[in-house]
Amino acid sequence: MPEEPVQPVQPDLATLHPPYGLVLRAGDLTLRPLAEADLPEYTTLIRRPIFEDPHSAHVFPWYRAEPETRVRESLRFQWRLRSGLGPEQWTLPFGVWADGRLIGCQDVSAERFAQRCTVTSGSWLTLDMHGRGYGRLMRQAMLVFAFDHLGAVRAESSAVLGNDRSTGVSRACGYVDNGTQLSSVPGSDELEQRFLVTPETFRRPDVPVEVEGLTAALRELLGA
Ligand SMILES: CC(C)(COP(=O)(O)OP(=O)(O)OC[C@H]1O[C@@H](n2cnc3c(N)ncnc32)[C@H](O)[C@@H]1OP(=O)(O)O)[C@@H](O)C(=O)NCCC(=O)NCCS
């Protein structure tokens, strides 16, 4: 009888694309880069209210679009991030889960991290999850990852003047003022307050942050 051909064992996606193996855990929160399987839940979230006042100046330009457009563009955005990820420039789009439910996103990005050892970040939560300390804890978890595990020495952020919640998170994490800038976000001409935090000024979370899946392959990809 002819022998059955042996099927090769296929590698999992986290082996092929190392960010998919990364997980941060802090208190009730789990952060991991959004994977393909998370995108349907992500698009549901993108349709929900994120801002208290949808007409205020600090509303993200992408959020002003109709929900259908928002969903289509956010998917293109997620796929661009994956295809553009490498040591020259990267963004890890962490989804944020509280007790197993996706509630928002915490991005962290860098350009030429190996030379600059600097990260920038952006974040949002659905409106029903504001004001519970999650915004602060997810930023702190990202900063522990960047400072303690990647070896970053600076983390920068910015917020449109008047975005008091975002400013509140930055101050609560130990960021200091770092000048102003005109927004570089396409479609926005707002003035932003810049913030800077270093390992010395960082106000650490009250809970431990566990980091899993920072492999040699992922470090190489991030230049860390
Ligand atoms: C910005 C955002 C992520 C903050 O998350 P959050 O969970 O609401 O914030 P937290 O509850 O963790 O609050 C963090 C700190 O800000 C302070 N804060 C909250 N709201 C504030 C306000 N309106 N004015 C001043 N400080 C405020 C809190 O007191 C807290 O400080 P503390 O920990 O020292 O007490 C969330 O509000 C959001 O998604 N907003 C819409 C999107 C957005 O603006 N993203 C930022 C773009 S730059």
The ligand as a Gaussian input file, in Angstrom:
#p B3LYP/6-31G(d) Opt

LIG

0 1
 C       -7.811000      59.809000      27.238000
 C       -8.428000      58.531000      27.821000
 C       -7.745000      57.316000      27.202000
 C       -8.186000      58.571000      29.350000
 O       -8.657000      57.410000      29.931000
 P       -9.511000      57.372000      31.307000
 O       -9.617000      55.949000      31.671000
 O      -10.746000      58.144000      31.085000
 O       -8.557000      58.155000      32.321000
 P       -8.266000      57.720000      33.834000
 O       -9.549000      57.387000      34.508000
 O       -7.205000      56.684000      33.829000
 O       -7.697000      59.063000      34.431000
 C       -6.302000      59.312000      34.423000
 C       -5.991000      60.571000      35.178000
 O       -6.531000      61.716000      34.528000
 C       -7.282000      62.468000      35.473000
 N       -8.421000      63.018000      34.773000
 C       -9.438000      62.335000      34.232000
 N      -10.311000      63.179000      33.672000
 C       -9.837000      64.410000      33.863000
 C      -10.295000      65.702000      33.508000
 N      -11.425000      65.891000      32.813000
 N       -9.524000      66.765000      33.878000
 C       -8.376000      66.592000      34.532000
 N       -7.889000      65.375000      34.897000
 C       -8.611000      64.314000      34.551000
 C       -7.730000      61.483000      36.492000
 O       -7.987000      62.117000      37.733000
 C       -6.568000      60.544000      36.575000
 O       -5.526000      61.056000      37.408000
 P       -5.161000      60.257000      38.768000
 O       -4.924000      58.838000      38.354000
 O       -3.939000      60.958000      39.249000
 O       -6.386000      60.425000      39.614000
 C       -9.964000      58.444000      27.573000
 O      -10.593000      59.464000      28.266000
 C      -10.321000      58.508000      26.094000
 O      -10.371000      57.481000      25.420000
 N      -10.621000      59.729000      25.577000
 C      -11.018000      59.877000      24.172000
 C       -9.852000      59.643000      23.238000
 C       -8.688000      60.578000      23.523000
 O       -8.861000      61.768000      23.758000
 N       -7.478000      60.000000      23.497000
 C       -6.257000      60.720000      23.737000
 C       -5.815000      61.419000      22.537000
 S       -4.334000      62.364000      22.811000

